[in-house]
């Protein structure tokens, strides 16, 4: 599945791989790193750094060492506006 790249996420300061991972998480709800790479088009060498950066900026959160989930849309949008 090819996921769209949203310009609004770029304006929010996310890198290409962070945007792709976040979009994939939003579509799938909960996903492991392999699914995020496969479905989101993120290289395996970049997925953990992208997810770590999303967690640090409160736009995604680790559920376990192997799974990740997105923040609720309302919370993510609010935090992106604050930048």
C-alpha positions, 0 to 999 in steps of 0.5 A: 500500500502506498500512503500519501505524504501530507504537506501539513506534517512537513510544516509541523517539522517532521522529517520524511521518515517521521511523516511516513511512519506517522501516516502508517500508524494512523492508518493501521492503529498499532504496528510493528517496525516491519509493518511500518517499513513495508506499508509506510515506505520507511527504510528499516535502517531509519524506522527506529530513529523516526519512531524515537523522534516521534515519541520524543516530540509526543506525536507517537508513543511506543506501546512495547519494544516491538509495537507503536501506536499513534496519538489520538488525532486531536492530541497530535494536531494540538501538539503540532500547532504548538510546534 
